[in-house]
Amino acid sequence: MPQNYTPEFKKKIVRLRLEEGRTINSITTEYGISKETLRRWCREMKEECRTRRIIMPGKKHKVSLQA
């Protein structure tokens, strides 16, 4: 059965990886999520950031991953 995670939890996990530089192994071990799930969340967050820049190219975007 798939686990449902809150958006805040996902942002926290992605922040650990992208902003704090934690390894995939350390995060997946500590939080009990799969490596593929973590990779997917990171891809989705990066894509969301790119999409925001395309929609509003004249504005500076600062995306906060803090929950």
CYANA upper distance limits for C-alpha pairs under 8 A (distance plus 0.5 A):
  5 TYR  CA      9 PHE  CA      6.86
  5 TYR  CA     10 LYS  CA      7.25
  6 THR  CA     10 LYS  CA      6.92
  7 PRO  CA     11 LYS  CA      6.68
  8 GLU  CA     12 LYS  CA      6.70
  8 GLU  CA     66 GLN  CA      8.44
  8 GLU  CA     67 ALA  CA      5.41
  9 PHE  CA     13 ILE  CA      6.79
  9 PHE  CA     67 ALA  CA      7.68
 10 LYS  CA     14 VAL  CA      6.66
 10 LYS  CA     41 TRP  CA      7.42
 11 LYS  CA     15 ARG  CA      6.43
 11 LYS  CA     65 LEU  CA      5.78
 11 LYS  CA     66 GLN  CA      6.97
 11 LYS  CA     67 ALA  CA      6.59
 12 LYS  CA     16 LEU  CA      6.82
 12 LYS  CA     65 LEU  CA      7.28
 12 LYS  CA     66 GLN  CA      6.78
 12 LYS  CA     67 ALA  CA      6.35
 13 ILE  CA     17 ARG  CA      7.09
 13 ILE  CA     27 ILE  CA      7.95
 13 ILE  CA     38 LEU  CA      8.09
 14 VAL  CA     18 LEU  CA      6.46
 14 VAL  CA     19 GLU  CA      8.38
 14 VAL  CA     38 LEU  CA      7.79
 14 VAL  CA     41 TRP  CA      7.19
 14 VAL  CA     42 CYS  CA      6.20
 14 VAL  CA     45 MET  CA      8.29
 14 VAL  CA     65 LEU  CA      7.89
 15 ARG  CA     19 GLU  CA      5.58
 15 ARG  CA     20 GLU  CA      7.04
 15 ARG  CA     65 LEU  CA      6.17
 15 ARG  CA     66 GLN  CA      7.46
 16 LEU  CA     20 GLU  CA      5.44
 16 LEU  CA     21 GLY  CA      6.86
 16 LEU  CA     22 ARG  CA      6.20
 16 LEU  CA     27 ILE  CA      8.19
 17 ARG  CA     21 GLY  CA      5.43
 17 ARG  CA     22 ARG  CA      5.37
 17 ARG  CA     23 THR  CA      7.03
 17 ARG  CA     24 ILE  CA      7.50
 17 ARG  CA     27 ILE  CA      8.22
 18 LEU  CA     22 ARG  CA      8.13
 18 LEU  CA     42 CYS  CA      8.24
 22 ARG  CA     26 SER  CA      7.27
 22 ARG  CA     27 ILE  CA      7.36
 23 THR  CA     27 ILE  CA      6.91
 24 ILE  CA     28 THR  CA      6.55
 24 ILE  CA     35 LYS  CA      7.09
 24 ILE  CA     38 LEU  CA      7.97
 25 ASN  CA     29 THR  CA      6.46
 25 ASN  CA     35 LYS  CA      7.98
 26 SER  CA     30 GLU  CA      6.58
 27 ILE  CA     31 TYR  CA      6.48
 27 ILE  CA     32 GLY  CA      8.41
 27 ILE  CA     33 ILE  CA      8.44
 28 THR  CA     32 GLY  CA      5.76
 28 THR  CA     33 ILE  CA      5.49
 28 THR  CA     34 SER  CA      6.41
 28 THR  CA     35 LYS  CA      6.71
 28 THR  CA     38 LEU  CA      8.08
 29 THR  CA     33 ILE  CA      7.87
 33 ILE  CA     37 THR  CA      7.10
 33 ILE  CA     38 LEU  CA      7.61
 34 SER  CA     38 LEU  CA      6.96
 35 LYS  CA     39 ARG  CA      6.69
 36 GLU  CA     40 ARG  CA      6.52
 37 THR  CA     41 TRP  CA      6.71
 38 LEU  CA     42 CYS  CA      6.77
 39 ARG  CA     43 ARG  CA      6.72
 40 ARG  CA     44 GLU  CA      6.57
 41 TRP  CA     45 MET  CA      6.64
 42 CYS  CA     46 LYS  CA      6.69
 43 ARG  CA     47 GLU  CA      6.60
 44 GLU  CA     48 GLU  CA      6.59
 45 MET  CA     49 CYS  CA      6.78
 46 LYS  CA     50 ARG  CA      6.81
 47 GLU  CA     51 THR  CA      6.57
 48 GLU  CA     52 ARG  CA      6.75
 49 CYS  CA     53 ARG  CA      7.03
 49 CYS  CA     63 VAL  CA      7.53
 50 ARG  CA     54 ILE  CA      6.89
 51 THR  CA     55 ILE  CA      6.71
 52 ARG  CA     56 MET  CA      6.71
 52 ARG  CA     57 PRO  CA      8.40
 52 ARG  CA     61 HIS  CA      8.14
 53 ARG  CA     57 PRO  CA      5.53
 53 ARG  CA     59 LYS  CA      8.21
 53 ARG  CA     60 LYS  CA      8.44
 53 ARG  CA     61 HIS  CA      7.53
